[in-house]
Structure formats: C-alpha cells, structure tokens
C-alpha cells in the first residue's frame, strides 16, 4: 500500500508543477500579446492597407 501512496504523491507534485508552469506561460504570453497590440495601436497612423 505504501507504494501506491508514494505514486499518488509523486503524481500530485508533478501535476502541481505542470500547473504552475502553464500559469506562468499563459501570463507571459498574455503580456506579450498586450505589448504587441499596444505597439500596433501606437503606430496605426503609419499603417496602410
């Protein structure tokens, strides 16, 4: 039974670590998207289609 609890603990720890990594990646992607959009809005007078 102890092996099962160790396996469950390792799985839980890895899931938490993956979740934290995904949150950090999502926030950084959002910040980059906002900065890119702000740059486009700032330079919209120079854009022509």
PQR file with spaces between the fields and no chain letter, atoms N, CA, C, O and H, PARSE charges and radii, in Angstrom:
ATOM       1  N    UNK     1       0.818   -1.204    0.000 -0.4000 1.5000
ATOM       2  CA   UNK     1       0.000    0.000    0.000 -0.0000 2.0000
ATOM       3  C    UNK     1       0.858    1.262    0.000  0.5500 1.7000
ATOM       4  O    UNK     1       0.451    2.294   -0.535 -0.5500 1.4000
ATOM       5  N    UNK     2       2.032    1.179    0.594 -0.4000 1.5000
ATOM       6  CA   UNK     2       2.865    2.368    0.684 -0.0000 2.0000
ATOM       7  C    UNK     2       3.344    2.820   -0.693  0.5500 1.7000
ATOM       8  O    UNK     2       3.513    4.017   -0.927 -0.5500 1.4000
ATOM       9  H    UNK     2       2.363    0.341    1.029  0.4000 1.0000
ATOM      10  N    UNK     3       3.563    1.880   -1.599 -0.4000 1.5000
ATOM      11  CA   UNK     3       3.988    2.234   -2.954 -0.0000 2.0000
ATOM      12  C    UNK     3       2.899    3.027   -3.675  0.5500 1.7000
ATOM      13  O    UNK     3       3.184    3.942   -4.448 -0.5500 1.4000
ATOM      14  H    UNK     3       3.425    0.907   -1.409  0.4000 1.0000
ATOM      15  N    UNK     4       1.659    2.660   -3.410 -0.4000 1.5000
ATOM      16  CA   UNK     4       0.548    3.375   -4.046 -0.0000 2.0000
ATOM      17  C    UNK     4       0.502    4.815   -3.564  0.5500 1.7000
ATOM      18  O    UNK     4       0.295    5.728   -4.364 -0.5500 1.4000
ATOM      19  H    UNK     4       1.427    1.917   -2.782  0.4000 1.0000
ATOM      20  N    UNK     5       0.688    5.029   -2.283 -0.4000 1.5000
ATOM      21  CA   UNK     5       0.662    6.394   -1.742 -0.0000 2.0000
ATOM      22  C    UNK     5       1.829    7.222   -2.260  0.5500 1.7000
ATOM      23  O    UNK     5       1.671    8.412   -2.528 -0.5500 1.4000
ATOM      24  H    UNK     5       0.855    4.287   -1.633  0.4000 1.0000
ATOM      25  N    UNK     6       3.004    6.604   -2.404 -0.4000 1.5000
ATOM      26  CA   UNK     6       4.158    7.327   -2.958 -0.0000 2.0000
ATOM      27  C    UNK     6       3.901    7.710   -4.416  0.5500 1.7000
ATOM      28  O    UNK     6       4.238    8.813   -4.846 -0.5500 1.4000
ATOM      29  H    UNK     6       3.132    5.637   -2.186  0.4000 1.0000
ATOM      30  N    UNK     7       3.302    6.786   -5.170 -0.4000 1.5000
ATOM      31  CA   UNK     7       2.988    7.077   -6.570 -0.0000 2.0000
ATOM      32  C    UNK     7       1.969    8.209   -6.665  0.5500 1.7000
ATOM      33  O    UNK     7       2.096    9.092   -7.512 -0.5500 1.4000
ATOM      34  H    UNK     7       3.028    5.890   -4.820  0.4000 1.0000
ATOM      35  N    UNK     8       0.962    8.183   -5.799 -0.4000 1.5000
ATOM      36  CA   UNK     8      -0.043    9.248   -5.797 -0.0000 2.0000
ATOM      37  C    UNK     8       0.583   10.580   -5.413  0.5500 1.7000
ATOM      38  O    UNK     8       0.229   11.614   -5.980 -0.5500 1.4000
ATOM      39  H    UNK     8       0.859    7.465   -5.110  0.4000 1.0000
ATOM      40  N    UNK     9       1.501   10.568   -4.465 -0.4000 1.5000
ATOM      41  CA   UNK     9       2.170   11.796   -4.043 -0.0000 2.0000
ATOM      42  C    UNK     9       3.000   12.359   -5.186  0.5500 1.7000
ATOM      43  O    UNK     9       2.955   13.560   -5.451 -0.5500 1.4000
ATOM      44  H    UNK     9       1.788    9.728   -4.004  0.4000 1.0000
ATOM      45  N    UNK    10       3.758   11.501   -5.866 -0.4000 1.5000
ATOM      46  CA   UNK    10       4.585   11.964   -6.980 -0.0000 2.0000
ATOM      47  C    UNK    10       3.730   12.510   -8.117  0.5500 1.7000
ATOM      48  O    UNK    10       4.090   13.504   -8.749 -0.5500 1.4000
ATOM      49  H    UNK    10       3.795   10.525   -5.651  0.4000 1.0000
ATOM      50  N    UNK    11       2.617   11.872   -8.372 -0.4000 1.5000
ATOM      51  CA   UNK    11       1.712   12.354   -9.412 -0.0000 2.0000
ATOM      52  C    UNK    11       1.135   13.718   -9.038  0.5500 1.7000
ATOM      53  O    UNK    11       1.057   14.609   -9.884 -0.5500 1.4000
ATOM      54  H    UNK    11       2.324   11.066   -7.858  0.4000 1.0000
ATOM      55  N    UNK    12       0.736   13.886   -7.798 -0.4000 1.5000
ATOM      56  CA   UNK    12       0.202   15.175   -7.344 -0.0000 2.0000
ATOM      57  C    UNK    12       1.222   16.286   -7.435  0.5500 1.7000
ATOM      58  O    UNK    12       0.904   17.393   -7.870 -0.5500 1.4000
ATOM      59  H    UNK    12       0.799   13.163   -7.111  0.4000 1.0000
ATOM      60  N    UNK    13       2.450   15.997   -7.026 -0.4000 1.5000
ATOM      61  CA   UNK    13       3.516   17.009   -7.081 -0.0000 2.0000
ATOM      62  C    UNK    13       3.804   17.397   -8.526  0.5500 1.7000
ATOM      63  O    UNK    13       3.971   18.578   -8.829 -0.5500 1.4000
ATOM      64  H    UNK    13       2.708   15.098   -6.672  0.4000 1.0000
ATOM      65  N    UNK    14       3.863   16.411   -9.421 -0.4000 1.5000
ATOM      66  CA   UNK    14       4.140   16.731  -10.819 -0.0000 2.0000
ATOM      67  C    UNK    14       2.985   17.510  -11.449  0.5500 1.7000
ATOM      68  O    UNK    14       3.218   18.391  -12.277 -0.5500 1.4000
ATOM      69  H    UNK    14       3.728   15.451   -9.175  0.4000 1.0000
ATOM      70  N    UNK    15       1.747   17.197  -11.070 -0.4000 1.5000
ATOM      71  CA   UNK    15       0.605   17.953  -11.594 -0.0000 2.0000
ATOM      72  C    UNK    15       0.619   19.400  -11.122  0.5500 1.7000
ATOM      73  O    UNK    15       0.295   20.307  -11.889 -0.5500 1.4000
ATOM      74  H    UNK    15       1.558   16.481  -10.397  0.4000 1.0000
ATOM      75  N    UNK    16       0.986   19.618   -9.885 -0.4000 1.5000
ATOM      76  CA   UNK    16       1.086   20.993   -9.375 -0.0000 2.0000
ATOM      77  C    UNK    16       2.189   21.751  -10.102  0.5500 1.7000
ATOM      78  O    UNK    16       2.006   22.912  -10.467 -0.5500 1.4000
ATOM      79  H    UNK    16       1.249   18.881   -9.262  0.4000 1.0000
ATOM      80  N    UNK    17       3.334   21.102  -10.317 -0.4000 1.5000
ATOM      81  CA   UNK    17       4.444   21.754  -11.021 -0.0000 2.0000
ATOM      82  C    UNK    17       4.050   22.100  -12.451  0.5500 1.7000
ATOM      83  O    UNK    17       4.348   23.195  -12.928 -0.5500 1.4000
ATOM      84  H    UNK    17       3.482   20.158  -10.021  0.4000 1.0000
ATOM      85  N    UNK    18       3.388   21.181  -13.137 -0.4000 1.5000
ATOM      86  CA   UNK    18       2.947   21.448  -14.511 -0.0000 2.0000
ATOM      87  C    UNK    18       1.921   22.577  -14.527  0.5500 1.7000
ATOM      88  O    UNK    18       1.944   23.419  -15.425 -0.5500 1.4000
ATOM      89  H    UNK    18       3.147   20.291  -12.750  0.4000 1.0000
ATOM      90  N    UNK    19       1.033   22.605  -13.558 -0.4000 1.5000
ATOM      91  CA   UNK    19       0.047   23.682  -13.476 -0.0000 2.0000
ATOM      92  C    UNK    19       0.690   25.045  -13.291  0.5500 1.7000
ATOM      93  O    UNK    19       0.284   26.018  -13.926 -0.5500 1.4000
ATOM      94  H    UNK    19       1.014   21.922  -12.829  0.4000 1.0000
ATOM      95  N    UNK    20       1.687   25.118  -12.426 -0.4000 1.5000
ATOM      96  CA   UNK    20       2.388   26.390  -12.200 -0.0000 2.0000
ATOM      97  C    UNK    20       3.100   26.834  -13.469  0.5500 1.7000
ATOM      98  O    UNK    20       3.067   28.012  -13.825 -0.5500 1.4000
ATOM      99  H    UNK    20       2.017   24.327  -11.910  0.4000 1.0000
ATOM     100  N    UNK    21       3.747   25.888  -14.155 -0.4000 1.5000
ATOM     101  CA   UNK    21       4.436   26.227  -15.405 -0.0000 2.0000
ATOM     102  C    UNK    21       3.448   26.732  -16.446  0.5500 1.7000
ATOM     103  O    UNK    21       3.746   27.681  -17.171 -0.5500 1.4000
ATOM     104  H    UNK    21       3.774   24.931  -13.865  0.4000 1.0000
ATOM     105  N    UNK    22       2.277   26.111  -16.529 -0.4000 1.5000
ATOM     106  CA   UNK    22       1.275   26.544  -17.504 -0.0000 2.0000
ATOM     107  C    UNK    22       0.725   27.929  -17.169  0.5500 1.7000
ATOM     108  O    UNK    22       0.462   28.720  -18.075 -0.5500 1.4000
ATOM     109  H    UNK    22       2.035   25.340  -15.940  0.4000 1.0000
ATOM     110  N    UNK    23       0.549   28.233  -15.884 -0.4000 1.5000
ATOM     111  CA   UNK    23       0.077   29.558  -15.486 -0.0000 2.0000
ATOM     112  C    UNK    23       1.098   30.621  -15.869  0.5500 1.7000
ATOM     113  O    UNK    23       0.740   31.667  -16.410 -0.5500 1.4000
ATOM     114  H    UNK    23       0.763   27.591  -15.148  0.4000 1.0000
ATOM     115  N    UNK    24       2.373   30.352  -15.588 -0.4000 1.5000
ATOM     116  CA   UNK    24       3.437   31.314  -15.922 -0.0000 2.0000
ATOM     117  C    UNK    24       3.512   31.515  -17.431  0.5500 1.7000
ATOM     118  O    UNK    24       3.655   32.645  -17.898 -0.5500 1.4000
ATOM     119  H    UNK    24       2.665   29.502  -15.149  0.4000 1.0000
ATOM     120  N    UNK    25       3.416   30.431  -18.197 -0.4000 1.5000
ATOM     121  CA   UNK    25       3.466   30.546  -19.654 -0.0000 2.0000
ATOM     122  C    UNK    25       2.262   31.338  -20.177  0.5500 1.7000
ATOM     123  O    UNK    25       2.410   32.151  -21.090 -0.5500 1.4000
ATOM     124  H    UNK    25       3.300   29.513  -17.817  0.4000 1.0000
ATOM     125  N    UNK    26       1.089   31.113  -19.617 -0.4000 1.5000
ATOM     126  CA   UNK    26      -0.096   31.839  -20.050 -0.0000 2.0000
ATOM     127  C    UNK    26      -0.023   33.323  -19.751  0.5500 1.7000
ATOM     128  O    UNK    26      -0.398   34.152  -20.579 -0.5500 1.4000
ATOM     129  H    UNK    26       0.969   30.453  -18.875  0.4000 1.0000
ATOM     130  N    UNK    27       0.457   33.652  -18.572 -0.4000 1.5000
ATOM     131  CA   UNK    27       0.580   35.069  -18.199 -0.0000 2.0000
ATOM     132  C    UNK    27       1.610   35.758  -19.083  0.5500 1.7000
ATOM     133  O    UNK    27       1.376   36.874  -19.546 -0.5500 1.4000
ATOM     134  H    UNK    27       0.761   32.978  -17.899  0.4000 1.0000
ATOM     135  N    UNK    28       2.742   35.113  -19.322 -0.4000 1.5000
ATOM     136  CA   UNK    28       3.773   35.749  -20.150 -0.0000 2.0000
ATOM     137  C    UNK    28       3.295   35.901  -21.588  0.5500 1.7000
ATOM     138  O    UNK    28       3.602   36.907  -22.227 -0.5500 1.4000
ATOM     139  H    UNK    28       2.932   34.206  -18.945  0.4000 1.0000
ATOM     140  N    UNK    29       2.556   34.935  -22.113 -0.4000 1.5000
ATOM     141  CA   UNK    29       2.003   35.058  -23.459 -0.0000 2.0000
ATOM     142  C    UNK    29       0.996   36.199  -23.530  0.5500 1.7000
ATOM     143  O    UNK    29       0.972   36.946  -24.508 -0.5500 1.4000
ATOM     144  H    UNK    29       2.307   34.118  -21.594  0.4000 1.0000
ATOM     145  N    UNK    30       0.174   36.335  -22.509 -0.4000 1.5000
ATOM     146  CA   UNK    30      -0.782   37.437  -22.468 -0.0000 2.0000
ATOM     147  C    UNK    30      -0.112   38.798  -22.424  0.5500 1.7000
ATOM     148  O    UNK    30      -0.546   39.730  -23.100 -0.5500 1.4000
ATOM     149  H    UNK    30       0.194   35.728  -21.715  0.4000 1.0000
ATOM     150  N    UNK    31       0.937   38.915  -21.638 -0.4000 1.5000
ATOM     151  CA   UNK    31       1.664   40.190  -21.545 -0.0000 2.0000
ATOM     152  C    UNK    31       2.295   40.534  -22.887  0.5500 1.7000
ATOM     153  O    UNK    31       2.248   41.682  -23.327 -0.5500 1.4000
ATOM     154  H    UNK    31       1.290   38.157  -21.089  0.4000 1.0000
ATOM     155  N    UNK    32       2.885   39.537  -23.535 -0.4000 1.5000
ATOM     156  CA   UNK    32       3.496   39.788  -24.850 -0.0000 2.0000
ATOM     157  C    UNK    32       2.434   40.207  -25.858  0.5500 1.7000
ATOM     158  O    UNK    32       2.681   41.098  -26.671 -0.5500 1.4000
ATOM     159  H    UNK    32       2.923   38.603  -23.178  0.4000 1.0000
ATOM     160  N    UNK    33       1.258   39.586  -25.823 -0.4000 1.5000
ATOM     161  CA   UNK    33       0.181   39.953  -26.744 -0.0000 2.0000
ATOM     162  C    UNK    33      -0.304   41.378  -26.488  0.5500 1.7000
ATOM     163  O    UNK    33      -0.567   42.120  -27.435 -0.5500 1.4000
ATOM     164  H    UNK    33       1.058   38.862  -25.162  0.4000 1.0000
ATOM     165  N    UNK    34      -0.424   41.763  -25.228 -0.4000 1.5000
ATOM     166  CA   UNK    34      -0.855   43.125  -24.896 -0.0000 2.0000
ATOM     167  C    UNK    34       0.181   44.146  -25.363  0.5500 1.7000
ATOM     168  O    UNK    34      -0.182   45.191  -25.903 -0.5500 1.4000
ATOM     169  H    UNK    34      -0.210   41.161  -24.459  0.4000 1.0000
ATOM     170  N    UNK    35       1.449   43.859  -25.164 -0.4000 1.5000
ATOM     171  CA   UNK    35       2.507   44.782  -25.595 -0.0000 2.0000
ATOM     172  C    UNK    35       2.512   44.913  -27.116  0.5500 1.7000
ATOM     173  O    UNK    35       2.660   46.014  -27.646 -0.5500 1.4000
ATOM     174  H    UNK    35       1.744   43.010  -24.725  0.4000 1.0000
ATOM     175  N    UNK    36       2.351   43.787  -27.821 -0.4000 1.5000
ATOM     176  CA   UNK    36       2.311   43.840  -29.284 -0.0000 2.0000
ATOM     177  C    UNK    36       1.116   44.649  -29.775  0.5500 1.7000
ATOM     178  O    UNK    36       1.240   45.443  -30.707 -0.5500 1.4000
ATOM     179  H    UNK    36       2.230   42.893  -27.391  0.4000 1.0000
ATOM     180  N    UNK    37      -0.033   44.448  -29.151 -0.4000 1.5000
ATOM     181  CA   UNK    37      -1.213   45.213  -29.527 -0.0000 2.0000
ATOM     182  C    UNK    37      -1.059   46.694  -29.252  0.5500 1.7000
ATOM     183  O    UNK    37      -1.513   47.526  -30.037 -0.5500 1.4000
ATOM     184  H    UNK    37      -0.134   43.803  -28.394  0.4000 1.0000
ATOM     185  N    UNK    38      -0.425   47.026  -28.149 -0.4000 1.5000
ATOM     186  CA   UNK    38      -0.186   48.439  -27.831 -0.0000 2.0000
ATOM     187  C    UNK    38       0.744   49.073  -28.854  0.5500 1.7000
ATOM     188  O    UNK    38       0.548   50.221  -29.251 -0.5500 1.4000
ATOM     189  H    UNK    38      -0.057   46.350  -27.511  0.4000 1.0000
ATOM     190  N    UNK    39       1.754   48.328  -29.280 -0.4000 1.5000
ATOM     191  CA   UNK    39       2.655   48.857  -30.309 -0.0000 2.0000
ATOM     192  C    UNK    39       1.925   49.074  -31.624  0.5500 1.7000
ATOM     193  O    UNK    39       2.177   50.060  -32.316 -0.5500 1.4000
ATOM     194  H    UNK    39       1.913   47.395  -28.958  0.4000 1.0000
ATOM     195  N    UNK    40       1.023   48.162  -31.980 -0.4000 1.5000
ATOM     196  CA   UNK    40       0.245   48.345  -33.207 -0.0000 2.0000
ATOM     197  C    UNK    40      -0.664   49.567  -33.105  0.5500 1.7000
ATOM     198  O    UNK    40      -0.781   50.333  -34.061 -0.5500 1.4000
ATOM     199  H    UNK    40       0.818   47.360  -31.418  0.4000 1.0000
ATOM     200  N    UNK    41      -1.305   49.753  -31.959 -0.4000 1.5000
ATOM     201  CA   UNK    41      -2.168   50.922  -31.795 -0.0000 2.0000
ATOM     202  C    UNK    41      -1.363   52.215  -31.831  0.5500 1.7000
ATOM     203  O    UNK    41      -1.814   53.224  -32.372 -0.5500 1.4000
ATOM     204  H    UNK    41      -1.210   49.131  -31.182  0.4000 1.0000
ATOM     205  N    UNK    42      -0.182   52.176  -31.257 -0.4000 1.5000
ATOM     206  CA   UNK    42       0.665   53.381  -31.251 -0.0000 2.0000
ATOM     207  C    UNK    42       1.112   53.750  -32.656  0.5500 1.7000
ATOM     208  O    UNK    42       1.275   54.932  -32.959 -0.5500 1.4000
ATOM     209  H    UNK    42       0.185   51.356  -30.817  0.4000 1.0000
ATOM     210  N    UNK    43       1.314   52.752  -33.526 -0.4000 1.5000
ATOM     211  CA   UNK    43       1.822   53.002  -34.875 -0.0000 2.0000
ATOM     212  C    UNK    43       0.727   52.881  -35.943  0.5500 1.7000
ATOM     213  O    UNK    43       1.034   52.709  -37.123 -0.5500 1.4000
ATOM     214  H    UNK    43       1.182   51.792  -33.280  0.4000 1.0000
ATOM     215  N    UNK    44      -0.539   52.970  -35.539 -0.4000 1.5000
ATOM     216  CA   UNK    44      -1.620   52.738  -36.500 -0.0000 2.0000
ATOM     217  C    UNK    44      -1.702   53.846  -37.561  0.5500 1.7000
ATOM     218  O    UNK    44      -2.237   53.608  -38.644 -0.5500 1.4000
ATOM     219  H    UNK    44      -0.788   53.110  -34.580  0.4000 1.0000
ATOM     220  N    UNK    45      -1.193   55.030  -37.281 -0.4000 1.5000
ATOM     221  CA   UNK    45      -1.229   56.080  -38.285 -0.0000 2.0000
ATOM     222  C    UNK    45      -0.253   55.798  -39.422  0.5500 1.7000
ATOM     223  O    UNK    45      -0.398   56.342  -40.517 -0.5500 1.4000
ATOM     224  H    UNK    45      -0.758   55.223  -36.401  0.4000 1.0000
ATOM     225  N    UNK    46       0.733   54.958  -39.167 -0.4000 1.5000
ATOM     226  CA   UNK    46       1.722   54.633  -40.196 -0.0000 2.0000
ATOM     227  C    UNK    46       1.320   53.411  -41.025  0.5500 1.7000
ATOM     228  O    UNK    46       1.952   53.106  -42.037 -0.5500 1.4000
ATOM     229  H    UNK    46       0.851   54.517  -38.278  0.4000 1.0000
ATOM     230  N    UNK    47       0.265   52.713  -40.591 -0.4000 1.5000
ATOM     231  CA   UNK    47      -0.175   51.520  -41.297 -0.0000 2.0000
ATOM     232  C    UNK    47      -1.103   51.891  -42.432  0.5500 1.7000
ATOM     233  O    UNK    47      -1.971   52.750  -42.280 -0.5500 1.4000
ATOM     234  H    UNK    47      -0.248   52.961  -39.769  0.4000 1.0000
ATOM     235  N    UNK    48      -0.920   51.245  -43.568 -0.4000 1.5000
ATOM     236  CA   UNK    48      -1.848   51.448  -44.692 -0.0000 2.0000
ATOM     237  C    UNK    48      -2.113   50.079  -45.325  0.5500 1.7000
ATOM     238  O    UNK    48      -1.217   49.243  -45.441 -0.5500 1.4000
ATOM     239  H    UNK    48      -0.214   50.547  -43.691  0.4000 1.0000
ATOM     240  N    UNK    49      -3.360   49.879  -45.726 -0.4000 1.5000
ATOM     241  CA   UNK    49      -3.734   48.605  -46.322 -0.0000 2.0000
ATOM     242  C    UNK    49      -4.030   48.771  -47.780  0.5500 1.7000
ATOM     243  O    UNK    49      -4.365   47.798  -48.456 -0.5500 1.4000
ATOM     244  H    UNK    49      -4.088   50.558  -45.632  0.4000 1.0000
